[in-house]
Amino acid sequence: MNSSATALSYSVHTDPAPLRVGTEKAPAHATVRITLTNSGPDPVPCGTIAFTLPVGSGPEALTAAPDTIRASTDDAGWSAEHRGGGVVHVRPAADGTELKPGARVVVTLADITVNHAVGAITLGISESGGAGGGVGGLRAGGSPESLRRAPGGLRLAKASPTAMLEDFRPDRVDVPNGGTVKLTWKCEVGPDYELFYGDQRRLVNDCIDEDGNGEWTSPGLTSATAFMILGSTVRDGVPVTYGLTTAVTVDVPDLEVGDLDVNGSVRLFGRAAEIAGGTESSPAEYVADTDGVITGYIKTTQDQVPAELKVFVTPPELRRQQFATQSWDARGGTLNQEASLFVPVPKGSRVRVVQKGDTNFTAALTWFPFGAGSLTPPPQ
């Protein structure tokens, strides 16, 4: 969830998923994990964030016994406190601490005793007010009236304890680019189960054991991915379908966009690095992890005794390309003091640098990657 009324984005995962209501003979317990993320381009100064679990015995309430709730975070620089009545305050240790772009904090609400009424609840979210739309500086003694409530909140379903499909979850909610996740779920054996993600769909009955425990490992993920599992059967002559969803985010994801509007600064080049160069006539070889360019020069130290610089680039599935320059004049000024090169390098290319001369010379080359990526020696 993200709106103009909140400076941070929020997502929620429950254990079990979906939540199960309890009975007089079999109380139900649950854990709710809320991930708060700065998805914007600028750091956000943080004060207090309040989460409100609806209390009561009806279908729109989560628990009738809020005193059992325990709150914690996965970041030592942040604290979570259950203030009673289902209200949890989360704040950084130092008021006004900035949450950097892309940074996140996971808040865990454990030992929740779910009430007995099937329904749907709204987990309320409020942020302390601050100048410029940030999550401002409400201190520990701040008043609840200074919290800005997010419209809508986060909706969570409470299902019957005898539902056909339950506890659908990934083993990780955030993976590196190219990483995989293991999805698990519990279900009745017999109905047909189909999994949907991206533009793919597949039957997963072969991934379910005789006890109704399902397990499937995804391919490598390169962008945020939503998963949905549907179970279909017939009960009392009526077709019935149960469905559960979950999602996984990817750190440094691939992007496929049409028009892209950016609010803030954009950096095209990553960290530059010096390669080869110097005064020795030894060749050097590299492999490009990403697209980039190489700039370089060579300079002879004796007139009419040339020094030569060559860069060979072999892109994937293409023939080798050669870029070369020579230095003949040792004088300064504009009279060919430096013979320079500018070499484009596609991702995955093999690069060979050759610098040589019949007398002393100096050379320097620099790698400028587009984004994150290095020019590294090839594996032996």
C-alpha atoms as a printed R data frame, in Angstrom:
    type eleno elety resid chain resno       x       y       z
1   ATOM     1    CA   MET     A     1   0.000   0.000   0.000
2   ATOM     2    CA   ASN     A     2   1.301   3.440  -0.892
3   ATOM     3    CA   SER     A     3  -0.632   6.678  -1.107
4   ATOM     4    CA   SER     A     4  -0.154  10.417  -1.111
5   ATOM     5    CA   ALA     A     5  -1.048  10.378   2.585
6   ATOM     6    CA   THR     A     6   1.909   8.161   3.554
7   ATOM     7    CA   ALA     A     7   5.634   8.653   3.043
8   ATOM     8    CA   LEU     A     8   6.388   4.907   3.231
9   ATOM     9    CA   SER     A     9   5.004   1.827   1.479
10  ATOM    10    CA   TYR     A    10   3.571  -1.107   3.439
11  ATOM    11    CA   SER     A    11   3.058  -4.813   2.715
12  ATOM    12    CA   VAL     A    12   1.885  -7.604   5.006
13  ATOM    13    CA   HIS     A    13   2.362 -11.371   5.308
14  ATOM    14    CA   THR     A    14   0.590 -13.608   7.817
15  ATOM    15    CA   ASP     A    15   1.320 -16.982   9.371
16  ATOM    16    CA   PRO     A    16  -0.838 -18.894   8.653
17  ATOM    17    CA   ALA     A    17  -1.925 -17.435   5.333
18  ATOM    18    CA   PRO     A    18  -4.763 -16.699   5.248
19  ATOM    19    CA   LEU     A    19  -5.495 -16.206   8.920
20  ATOM    20    CA   ARG     A    20  -7.567 -18.980  10.520
21  ATOM    21    CA   VAL     A    21 -10.285 -18.288  13.075
22  ATOM    22    CA   GLY     A    22 -10.316 -20.257  16.283
23  ATOM    23    CA   THR     A    23 -12.962 -22.303  18.037
24  ATOM    24    CA   GLU     A    24 -13.810 -22.897  21.690
25  ATOM    25    CA   LYS     A    25 -11.958 -26.221  21.586
26  ATOM    26    CA   ALA     A    26  -9.112 -25.170  19.300
27  ATOM    27    CA   PRO     A    27  -7.858 -21.595  19.797
28  ATOM    28    CA   ALA     A    28  -6.062 -20.128  16.758
29  ATOM    29    CA   HIS     A    29  -2.820 -18.202  16.990
30  ATOM    30    CA   ALA     A    30  -1.203 -16.116  14.264
31  ATOM    31    CA   THR     A    31   1.763 -13.938  13.406
32  ATOM    32    CA   VAL     A    32   1.537 -10.798  11.247
33  ATOM    33    CA   ARG     A    33   4.656  -9.410   9.557
34  ATOM    34    CA   ILE     A    34   4.514  -5.881   8.146
35  ATOM    35    CA   THR     A    35   7.261  -4.601   5.876
36  ATOM    36    CA   LEU     A    36   7.640  -0.840   5.719
37  ATOM    37    CA   THR     A    37   9.725   0.409   2.793
38  ATOM    38    CA   ASN     A    38  10.974   3.713   1.476
39  ATOM    39    CA   SER     A    39  10.093   3.247  -2.189
40  ATOM    40    CA   GLY     A    40  10.738   6.878  -3.084
41  ATOM    41    CA   PRO     A    41  13.877   8.568  -4.450
42  ATOM    42    CA   ASP     A    42  14.738  10.536  -1.288
43  ATOM    43    CA   PRO     A    43  15.549   9.654   2.344
44  ATOM    44    CA   VAL     A    44  12.527   9.862   4.669
45  ATOM    45    CA   PRO     A    45  12.995  11.182   8.246
46  ATOM    46    CA   CYS     A    46  11.012   8.872  10.543
47  ATOM    47    CA   GLY     A    47   9.209   9.431  13.808
48  ATOM    48    CA   THR     A    48   6.442   7.113  15.046
49  ATOM    49    CA   ILE     A    49   4.415   4.723  12.904
50  ATOM    50    CA   ALA     A    50   1.315   3.221  14.517
51  ATOM    51    CA   PHE     A    51  -0.353  -0.047  13.494
52  ATOM    52    CA   THR     A    52  -3.848  -0.767  14.805
53  ATOM    53    CA   LEU     A    53  -5.286  -4.276  14.981
54  ATOM    54    CA   PRO     A    54  -9.080  -4.164  15.327
55  ATOM    55    CA   VAL     A    55 -10.150  -5.646  18.670
56  ATOM    56    CA   GLY     A    56 -13.397  -7.496  19.354
57  ATOM    57    CA   SER     A    57 -15.278 -10.728  18.678
58  ATOM    58    CA   GLY     A    58 -16.956  -9.859  15.364
59  ATOM    59    CA   PRO     A    59 -16.001 -10.582  11.728
60  ATOM    60    CA   GLU     A    60 -14.314  -7.175  11.304
61  ATOM    61    CA   ALA     A    61 -12.114  -7.644  14.395
62  ATOM    62    CA   LEU     A    62  -8.935  -9.704  14.591
63  ATOM    63    CA   THR     A    63  -8.640 -10.567  18.270
64  ATOM    64    CA   ALA     A    64 -10.674 -10.372  21.442
65  ATOM    65    CA   ALA     A    65  -7.529 -10.841  23.578
66  ATOM    66    CA   PRO     A    66  -5.010  -8.173  22.519
67  ATOM    67    CA   ASP     A    67  -2.936  -8.490  25.700
68  ATOM    68    CA   THR     A    68  -1.100 -11.527  24.280
69  ATOM    69    CA   ILE     A    69   0.396  -9.591  21.345
70  ATOM    70    CA   ARG     A    70   4.195  -9.289  21.227
71  ATOM    71    CA   ALA     A    71   5.829  -6.751  18.894
72  ATOM    72    CA   SER     A    72   9.402  -6.688  17.547
73  ATOM    73    CA   THR     A    73  11.481  -5.531  14.543
74  ATOM    74    CA   ASP     A    74  14.350  -7.036  12.552
75  ATOM    75    CA   ASP     A    75  16.434  -3.845  12.905
76  ATOM    76    CA   ALA     A    76  18.287  -3.036  16.134
77  ATOM    77    CA   GLY     A    77  17.926   0.658  15.320
78  ATOM    78    CA   TRP     A    78  14.127   0.417  15.498
79  ATOM    79    CA   SER     A    79  11.780  -0.572  18.331
80  ATOM    80    CA   ALA     A    80   8.202  -1.854  18.389
81  ATOM    81    CA   GLU     A    81   5.923  -1.545  21.423
82  ATOM    82    CA   HIS     A    82   2.399  -2.851  21.947
83  ATOM    83    CA   ARG     A    83   0.700   0.053  23.691
84  ATOM    84    CA   GLY     A    84  -2.400  -2.005  24.512
85  ATOM    85    CA   GLY     A    85  -5.738  -2.386  22.794
86  ATOM    86    CA   GLY     A    86  -4.105  -3.700  19.621
87  ATOM    87    CA   VAL     A    87  -2.153  -0.465  18.984
88  ATOM    88    CA   VAL     A    88   1.550  -0.927  18.178
89  ATOM    89    CA   HIS     A    89   4.003   1.970  17.923
90  ATOM    90    CA   VAL     A    90   7.150   1.557  15.824
91  ATOM    91    CA   ARG     A    91   9.928   4.141  15.892
92  ATOM    92    CA   PRO     A    92  13.661   4.525  15.281
93  ATOM    93    CA   ALA     A    93  15.930   4.772  18.323
94  ATOM    94    CA   ALA     A    94  16.837   8.324  17.326
95  ATOM    95    CA   ASP     A    95  13.826  10.423  16.385
96  ATOM    96    CA   GLY     A    96  14.134  11.785  12.854
97  ATOM    97    CA   THR     A    97  16.407   8.943  11.677
98  ATOM    98    CA   GLU     A    98  16.277   8.765   7.898
99  ATOM    99    CA   LEU     A    99  15.162   5.638   6.060
100 ATOM   100    CA   LYS     A   100  17.234   5.547   2.879
101 ATOM   101    CA   PRO     A   101  15.657   4.918  -0.551
102 ATOM   102    CA   GLY     A   102  14.998   1.192  -0.931
103 ATOM   103    CA   ALA     A   103  15.570   0.481   2.769
104 ATOM   104    CA   ARG     A   104  12.999  -1.513   4.717
105 ATOM   105    CA   VAL     A   105  12.127  -2.592   8.245
106 ATOM   106    CA   VAL     A   106  10.109  -5.710   9.081
107 ATOM   107    CA   VAL     A   107   7.743  -5.489  12.072
108 ATOM   108    CA   THR     A   108   6.576  -8.778  13.591
109 ATOM   109    CA   LEU     A   109   3.375  -9.017  15.639
110 ATOM   110    CA   ALA     A   110   3.402 -12.443  17.279
111 ATOM   111    CA   ASP     A   111   1.132 -14.455  19.606
112 ATOM   112    CA   ILE     A   112  -2.093 -13.003  18.205
113 ATOM   113    CA   THR     A   113  -5.131 -14.980  19.361
114 ATOM   114    CA   VAL     A   114  -7.544 -14.857  16.419
115 ATOM   115    CA   ASN     A   115 -11.241 -14.604  17.326
116 ATOM   116    CA   HIS     A   116 -13.954 -17.063  16.188
117 ATOM   117    CA   ALA     A   117 -15.665 -15.026  13.428
118 ATOM   118    CA   VAL     A   118 -14.877 -15.540   9.743
119 ATOM   119    CA   GLY     A   119 -14.528 -12.229   7.908
120 ATOM   120    CA   ALA     A   120 -12.083  -9.562   6.821
121 ATOM   121    CA   ILE     A   121 -10.249  -7.013   8.934
122 ATOM   122    CA   THR     A   122  -8.449  -3.751   8.234
123 ATOM   123    CA   LEU     A   123  -5.038  -3.244   9.791
124 ATOM   124    CA   GLY     A   124  -4.835   0.508  10.376
125 ATOM   125    CA   ILE     A   125  -1.656   2.488   9.662
126 ATOM   126    CA   SER     A   126  -0.809   5.982  10.851
127 ATOM   127    CA   GLU     A   127   2.340   8.073  10.501
128 ATOM   128    CA   SER     A   128   3.402  10.988  12.650
129 ATOM   129    CA   GLY     A   129   3.013  14.311  10.869
130 ATOM   130    CA   GLY     A   130   6.026  16.237   9.629
131 ATOM   131    CA   ALA     A   131   7.031  19.022   7.288
132 ATOM   132    CA   GLY     A   132   7.276  18.218   3.611
133 ATOM   133    CA   GLY     A   133   5.225  15.026   3.730
134 ATOM   134    CA   GLY     A   134   7.800  13.029   5.679
135 ATOM   135    CA   VAL     A   135   7.179  10.730   8.570
136 ATOM   136    CA   GLY     A   136   7.864  13.509  10.990
137 ATOM   137    CA   GLY     A   137   9.196  13.733  14.493
138 ATOM   138    CA   LEU     A   138   6.634  12.385  16.928
139 ATOM   139    CA   ARG     A   139   8.626  11.522  20.031
140 ATOM   140    CA   ALA     A   140   7.903   8.848  22.578
141 ATOM   141    CA   GLY     A   141   5.682  11.224  24.468
142 ATOM   142    CA   GLY     A   142   3.879  12.495  21.370
143 ATOM   143    CA   SER     A   143   0.115  12.521  21.195
144 ATOM   144    CA   PRO     A   144  -1.901  10.107  19.037
145 ATOM   145    CA   GLU     A   145  -3.713  13.110  17.545
146 ATOM   146    CA   SER     A   146  -0.508  14.065  15.695
147 ATOM   147    CA   LEU     A   147  -0.529  10.786  13.751
148 ATOM   148    CA   ARG     A   148  -1.657  10.936  10.136
149 ATOM   149    CA   ARG     A   149  -3.887   7.967   9.256
150 ATOM   150    CA   ALA     A   150  -3.408   6.217   5.921
151 ATOM   151    CA   PRO     A   151  -6.656   5.740   3.992
152 ATOM   152    CA   GLY     A   152  -7.743   2.163   3.447
153 ATOM   153    CA   GLY     A   153  -5.160   0.434   5.591
154 ATOM   154    CA   LEU     A   154  -4.192  -3.181   4.875
155 ATOM   155    CA   ARG     A   155  -6.975  -5.748   4.397
156 ATOM   156    CA   LEU     A   156  -6.595  -9.278   5.783
157 ATOM   157    CA   ALA     A   157  -8.963 -12.223   5.439
158 ATOM   158    CA   LYS     A   158  -9.939 -14.600   8.258
159 ATOM   159    CA   ALA     A   159 -10.895 -18.004   6.919
160 ATOM   160    CA   SER     A   160 -12.601 -21.055   8.345
161 ATOM   161    CA   PRO     A   161 -10.262 -23.567  10.019
162 ATOM   162    CA   THR     A   162 -11.529 -26.205   7.569
163 ATOM   163    CA   ALA     A   163 -10.681 -24.323   4.337
164 ATOM   164    CA   MET     A   164  -9.399 -26.415   1.417
165 ATOM   165    CA   LEU     A   165  -6.238 -24.341   0.879
166 ATOM   166    CA   GLU     A   166  -4.085 -22.489   3.390
167 ATOM   167    CA   ASP     A   167  -0.677 -21.230   4.471
168 ATOM   168    CA   PHE     A   168   0.580 -20.239   0.995
169 ATOM   169    CA   ARG     A   169   3.917 -18.495   1.471
170 ATOM   170    CA   PRO     A   170   7.430 -17.938   0.086
171 ATOM   171    CA   ASP     A   171  10.480 -18.860   2.144
172 ATOM   172    CA   ARG     A   172  11.769 -15.316   1.476
173 ATOM   173    CA   VAL     A   173   9.842 -12.141   0.688
174 ATOM   174    CA   ASP     A   174  12.866 -10.411  -0.871
175 ATOM   175    CA   VAL     A   175  15.529 -11.985  -3.108
176 ATOM   176    CA   PRO     A   176  18.540 -10.732  -5.070
177 ATOM   177    CA   ASN     A   177  18.188 -10.384  -8.827
178 ATOM   178    CA   GLY     A   178  18.138 -13.901 -10.297
179 ATOM   179    CA   GLY     A   179  17.341 -15.511  -6.939
180 ATOM   180    CA   THR     A   180  14.692 -18.173  -6.438
181 ATOM   181    CA   VAL     A   181  12.014 -18.699  -3.789
182 ATOM   182    CA   LYS     A   182  10.441 -21.857  -2.431
183 ATOM   183    CA   LEU     A   183   6.655 -21.648  -2.177
184 ATOM   184    CA   THR     A   184   4.890 -23.895   0.318
185 ATOM   185    CA   TRP     A   185   1.226 -24.456   1.143
186 ATOM   186    CA   LYS     A   186  -1.176 -26.847   2.857
187 ATOM   187    CA   CYS     A   187  -4.233 -28.260   1.153
188 ATOM   188    CA   GLU     A   188  -6.710 -31.075   0.812
189 ATOM   189    CA   VAL     A   189  -5.484 -33.939  -1.346
190 ATOM   190    CA   GLY     A   190  -7.695 -34.584  -4.394
191 ATOM   191    CA   PRO     A   191  -8.723 -31.233  -5.935
192 ATOM   192    CA   ASP     A   192  -6.786 -29.729  -8.850
193 ATOM   193    CA   TYR     A   193  -4.317 -26.980  -7.949
194 ATOM   194    CA   GLU     A   194  -2.903 -24.494 -10.443
195 ATOM   195    CA   LEU     A   195  -0.169 -21.914  -9.869
196 ATOM   196    CA   PHE     A   196  -0.028 -18.560 -11.701
197 ATOM   197    CA   TYR     A   197   2.922 -16.118 -11.836
198 ATOM   198    CA   GLY     A   198   3.893 -13.497 -14.401
199 ATOM   199    CA   ASP     A   199   2.487 -14.786 -17.691
200 ATOM   200    CA   GLN     A   200   2.994 -18.419 -16.634
201 ATOM   201    CA   ARG     A   201   0.630 -21.042 -15.237
202 ATOM   202    CA   ARG     A   202   1.160 -24.676 -14.285
203 ATOM   203    CA   LEU     A   203  -0.562 -27.518 -12.459
204 ATOM   204    CA   VAL     A   204   1.157 -28.291  -9.161
205 ATOM   205    CA   ASN     A   205  -0.603 -31.460  -8.027
206 ATOM   206    CA   ASP     A   206   2.696 -33.293  -8.569
207 ATOM   207    CA   CYS     A   207   4.272 -30.979  -5.971
208 ATOM   208    CA   ILE     A   208   1.883 -32.082  -3.180
209 ATOM   209    CA   ASP     A   209   2.670 -35.025  -0.881
210 ATOM   210    CA   GLU     A   210   0.159 -37.508   0.537
211 ATOM   211    CA   ASP     A   211  -0.330 -35.354   3.647
212 ATOM   212    CA   GLY     A   212  -1.354 -32.287   1.625
213 ATOM   213    CA   ASN     A   213   1.919 -30.370   1.944
214 ATOM   214    CA   GLY     A   214   2.817 -28.533  -1.274
215 ATOM   215    CA   GLU     A   215   6.266 -27.286  -2.248
216 ATOM   216    CA   TRP     A   216   7.505 -25.659  -5.472
217 ATOM   217    CA   THR     A   217  10.692 -23.724  -6.302
218 ATOM   218    CA   SER     A   218  10.480 -20.817  -8.700
219 ATOM   219    CA   PRO     A   219  12.840 -20.035 -11.574
220 ATOM   220    CA   GLY     A   220  15.219 -17.105 -11.103
221 ATOM   221    CA   LEU     A   221  13.281 -13.881 -10.467
222 ATOM   222    CA   THR     A   222  14.400 -10.593 -12.001
223 ATOM   223    CA   SER     A   223  11.502  -8.350 -10.949
224 ATOM   224    CA   ALA     A   224   8.799  -8.206  -8.273
225 ATOM   225    CA   THR     A   225   6.525 -11.208  -8.834
226 ATOM   226    CA   ALA     A   226   3.019 -12.033  -7.636
227 ATOM   227    CA   PHE     A   227   1.997 -15.675  -7.218
228 ATOM   228    CA   MET     A   228  -1.528 -17.071  -7.071
229 ATOM   229    CA   ILE     A   229  -2.604 -20.651  -6.376
230 ATOM   230    CA   LEU     A   230  -6.143 -21.797  -7.182
231 ATOM   231    CA   GLY     A   231  -7.737 -25.000  -5.941
232 ATOM   232    CA   SER     A   232 -10.844 -26.265  -7.788
233 ATOM   233    CA   THR     A   233 -13.286 -28.973  -6.746
234 ATOM   234    CA   VAL     A   234 -17.009 -29.784  -6.581
235 ATOM   235    CA   ARG     A   235 -18.943 -29.845  -3.310
236 ATOM   236    CA   ASP     A   236 -22.575 -30.862  -3.115
237 ATOM   237    CA   GLY     A   237 -22.718 -30.642  -6.897
238 ATOM   238    CA   VAL     A   238 -21.500 -27.033  -6.920
239 ATOM   239    CA   PRO     A   239 -18.091 -25.986  -8.386
240 ATOM   240    CA   VAL     A   240 -15.911 -24.409  -5.686
241 ATOM   241    CA   THR     A   241 -12.651 -22.517  -6.154
242 ATOM   242    CA   TYR     A   242 -10.283 -21.400  -3.403
243 ATOM   243    CA   GLY     A   243  -7.449 -18.988  -4.126
244 ATOM   244    CA   LEU     A   244  -4.482 -17.545  -2.253
245 ATOM   245    CA   THR     A   245  -1.893 -14.992  -3.320
246 ATOM   246    CA   THR     A   246   1.537 -13.878  -2.205
247 ATOM   247    CA   ALA     A   247   4.289 -11.707  -3.648
248 ATOM   248    CA   VAL     A   248   8.080 -11.502  -3.665
249 ATOM   249    CA   THR     A   249  10.166  -8.395  -4.290
250 ATOM   250    CA   VAL     A   250  13.569  -8.366  -6.010
251 ATOM   251    CA   ASP     A   251  16.532  -6.300  -4.873
252 ATOM   252    CA   VAL     A   252  17.924  -4.289  -7.844
253 ATOM   253    CA   PRO     A   253  15.245  -5.608 -10.243
254 ATOM   254    CA   ASP     A   254  15.233  -5.582 -14.024
255 ATOM   255    CA   LEU     A   255  12.841  -2.998 -15.425
256 ATOM   256    CA   GLU     A   256  10.737  -3.181 -18.546
257 ATOM   257    CA   VAL     A   257   9.003   0.144 -19.080
258 ATOM   258    CA   GLY     A   258   7.442   2.333 -21.721
259 ATOM   259    CA   ASP     A   259   7.580   5.963 -20.668
260 ATOM   260    CA   LEU     A   260   9.634   6.519 -17.520
261 ATOM   261    CA   ASP     A   261   9.224   9.654 -15.426
262 ATOM   262    CA   VAL     A   262  11.867  10.136 -12.740
263 ATOM   263    CA   ASN     A   263  11.463  12.431  -9.759
264 ATOM   264    CA   GLY     A   264  15.003  13.089  -8.615
265 ATOM   265    CA   SER     A   265  18.490  12.485  -9.953
266 ATOM   266    CA   VAL     A   266  19.467   9.668 -12.320
267 ATOM   267    CA   ARG     A   267  22.996   8.274 -12.461
268 ATOM   268    CA   LEU     A   268  23.909   6.579 -15.741
269 ATOM   269    CA   PHE     A   269  27.432   5.465 -14.875
270 ATOM   270    CA   GLY     A   270  28.438   3.228 -11.998
271 ATOM   271    CA   ARG     A   271  31.774   3.204 -10.166
272 ATOM   272    CA   ALA     A   272  34.684   3.839 -12.553
273 ATOM   273    CA   ALA     A   273  37.789   1.657 -12.285
274 ATOM   274    CA   GLU     A   274  41.314   1.873 -13.693
275 ATOM   275    CA   ILE     A   275  42.427  -1.105 -15.797
276 ATOM   276    CA   ALA     A   276  45.694  -2.078 -17.526
277 ATOM   277    CA   GLY     A   277  47.818   1.024 -18.284
278 ATOM   278    CA   GLY     A   278  51.187   1.884 -16.782
279 ATOM   279    CA   THR     A   279  54.579   1.516 -18.479
280 ATOM   280    CA   GLU     A   280  54.794  -2.233 -19.161
281 ATOM   281    CA   SER     A   281  54.176  -4.001 -22.477
282 ATOM   282    CA   SER     A   282  52.126  -6.814 -20.988
283 ATOM   283    CA   PRO     A   283  48.638  -7.652 -22.342
284 ATOM   284    CA   ALA     A   284  45.580  -7.833 -20.075
285 ATOM   285    CA   GLU     A   285  42.252  -9.628 -20.504
286 ATOM   286    CA   TYR     A   286  38.817  -8.965 -18.985
287 ATOM   287    CA   VAL     A   287  35.141  -9.921 -19.129
288 ATOM   288    CA   ALA     A   288  32.408  -7.230 -18.945
289 ATOM   289    CA   ASP     A   289  29.649  -7.823 -16.358
290 ATOM   290    CA   THR     A   290  27.551  -5.028 -17.882
291 ATOM   291    CA   ASP     A   291  27.506  -2.540 -20.744
292 ATOM   292    CA   GLY     A   292  30.082   0.211 -20.484
293 ATOM   293    CA   VAL     A   293  32.863   2.147 -22.184
294 ATOM   294    CA   ILE     A   294  36.651   2.157 -21.915
295 ATOM   295    CA   THR     A   295  38.584   5.386 -22.339
296 ATOM   296    CA   GLY     A   296  42.359   5.426 -22.526
297 ATOM   297    CA   TYR     A   297  45.514   6.972 -23.928
298 ATOM   298    CA   ILE     A   298  49.158   6.138 -24.589
299 ATOM   299    CA   LYS     A   299  52.138   8.516 -24.830
300 ATOM   300    CA   THR     A   300  55.609   7.816 -26.142
301 ATOM   301    CA   THR     A   301  58.622   9.348 -24.372
302 ATOM   302    CA   GLN     A   302  60.768   9.653 -27.553
303 ATOM   303    CA   ASP     A   303  59.908  11.473 -30.781
304 ATOM   304    CA   GLN     A   304  59.373   9.304 -33.854
305 ATOM   305    CA   VAL     A   305  59.489   6.125 -31.766
306 ATOM   306    CA   PRO     A   306  55.847   5.083 -31.626
307 ATOM   307    CA   ALA     A   307  53.931   3.585 -28.758
308 ATOM   308    CA   GLU     A   308  50.761   1.697 -29.643
309 ATOM   309    CA   LEU     A   309  47.564   0.965 -27.708
310 ATOM   310    CA   LYS     A   310  45.062  -1.645 -28.939
311 ATOM   311    CA   VAL     A   311  41.793  -2.772 -27.382
312 ATOM   312    CA   PHE     A   312  40.104  -5.898 -28.787
313 ATOM   313    CA   VAL     A   313  36.417  -6.417 -27.938
314 ATOM   314    CA   THR     A   314  34.601  -9.688 -28.672
315 ATOM   315    CA   PRO     A   315  30.861  -9.269 -27.970
316 ATOM   316    CA   PRO     A   316  28.703 -12.363 -27.429
317 ATOM   317    CA   GLU     A   317  27.946 -14.080 -30.761
318 ATOM   318    CA   LEU     A   318  29.856 -11.451 -32.789
319 ATOM   319    CA   ARG     A   319  33.325 -11.326 -34.301
320 ATOM   320    CA   ARG     A   320  36.172  -9.510 -32.573
321 ATOM   321    CA   GLN     A   321  36.371  -5.723 -32.969
322 ATOM   322    CA   GLN     A   322  39.699  -3.832 -32.852
323 ATOM   323    CA   PHE     A   323  40.298  -0.264 -31.649
324 ATOM   324    CA   ALA     A   324  43.839   1.151 -31.936
325 ATOM   325    CA   THR     A   325  45.844   4.368 -31.608
326 ATOM   326    CA   GLN     A   326  49.553   5.373 -31.769
327 ATOM   327    CA   SER     A   327  51.618   8.096 -30.119
328 ATOM   328    CA   TRP     A   328  54.601   9.495 -32.118
329 ATOM   329    CA   ASP     A   329  55.348  12.811 -30.450
330 ATOM   330    CA   ALA     A   330  56.769  13.165 -26.955
331 ATOM   331    CA   ARG     A   331  56.187  16.925 -26.756
332 ATOM   332    CA   GLY     A   332  53.465  18.536 -24.676
333 ATOM   333    CA   GLY     A   333  50.724  20.872 -25.735
334 ATOM   334    CA   THR     A   334  48.278  19.803 -28.433
335 ATOM   335    CA   LEU     A   335  50.818  18.050 -30.709
336 ATOM   336    CA   ASN     A   336  49.657  14.500 -30.093
337 ATOM   337    CA   GLN     A   337  50.831  14.390 -26.514
338 ATOM   338    CA   GLU     A   338  48.202  11.734 -25.864
339 ATOM   339    CA   ALA     A   339  46.813   9.323 -28.439
340 ATOM   340    CA   SER     A   340  43.385   8.439 -27.039
341 ATOM   341    CA   LEU     A   341  40.715   5.774 -27.476
342 ATOM   342    CA   PHE     A   342  37.006   5.539 -26.719
343 ATOM   343    CA   VAL     A   343  35.757   1.933 -26.818
344 ATOM   344    CA   PRO     A   344  32.116   0.762 -26.368
345 ATOM   345    CA   VAL     A   345  31.826  -2.599 -24.585
346 ATOM   346    CA   PRO     A   346  28.577  -4.643 -24.589
347 ATOM   347    CA   LYS     A   347  27.699  -6.808 -21.609
348 ATOM   348    CA   GLY     A   348  29.341 -10.249 -21.727
349 ATOM   349    CA   SER     A   349  32.175  -9.149 -24.044
350 ATOM   350    CA   ARG     A   350  35.716 -10.437 -23.706
351 ATOM   351    CA   VAL     A   351  38.237  -7.571 -23.731
352 ATOM   352    CA   ARG     A   352  41.955  -7.757 -24.485
353 ATOM   353    CA   VAL     A   353  44.224  -4.732 -23.977
354 ATOM   354    CA   VAL     A   354  47.648  -4.608 -25.680
355 ATOM   355    CA   GLN     A   355  50.028  -1.696 -25.051
356 ATOM   356    CA   LYS     A   356  53.575  -1.680 -26.437
357 ATOM   357    CA   GLY     A   357  56.386   0.546 -27.693
358 ATOM   358    CA   ASP     A   358  60.007   0.460 -28.885
359 ATOM   359    CA   THR     A   359  60.898   2.900 -26.131
360 ATOM   360    CA   ASN     A   360  59.438   3.929 -22.800
361 ATOM   361    CA   PHE     A   361  55.788   5.015 -22.736
362 ATOM   362    CA   THR     A   362  52.977   5.747 -20.338
363 ATOM   363    CA   ALA     A   363  49.403   4.522 -20.702
364 ATOM   364    CA   ALA     A   364  46.177   4.735 -18.738
365 ATOM   365    CA   LEU     A   365  42.750   3.167 -19.253
366 ATOM   366    CA   THR     A   366  39.501   3.589 -17.288
367 ATOM   367    CA   TRP     A   367  36.345   1.450 -17.263
368 ATOM   368    CA   PHE     A   368  33.017   3.319 -17.009
369 ATOM   369    CA   PRO     A   369  30.141   0.841 -16.443
370 ATOM   370    CA   PHE     A   370  26.519   1.663 -17.193
371 ATOM   371    CA   GLY     A   371  24.941   0.988 -13.794
372 ATOM   372    CA   ALA     A   372  26.458  -1.676 -11.550
373 ATOM   373    CA   GLY     A   373  29.018  -3.977 -13.106
374 ATOM   374    CA   SER     A   374  32.742  -4.569 -13.263
375 ATOM   375    CA   LEU     A   375  35.407  -5.492 -15.790
376 ATOM   376    CA   THR     A   376  37.055  -8.560 -14.291
377 ATOM   377    CA   PRO     A   377  39.748 -11.030 -15.388
378 ATOM   378    CA   PRO     A   378  38.230 -14.095 -17.059
379 ATOM   379    CA   PRO     A   379  38.016 -17.321 -15.049
380 ATOM   380    CA   GLN     A   380  41.031 -19.549 -15.455
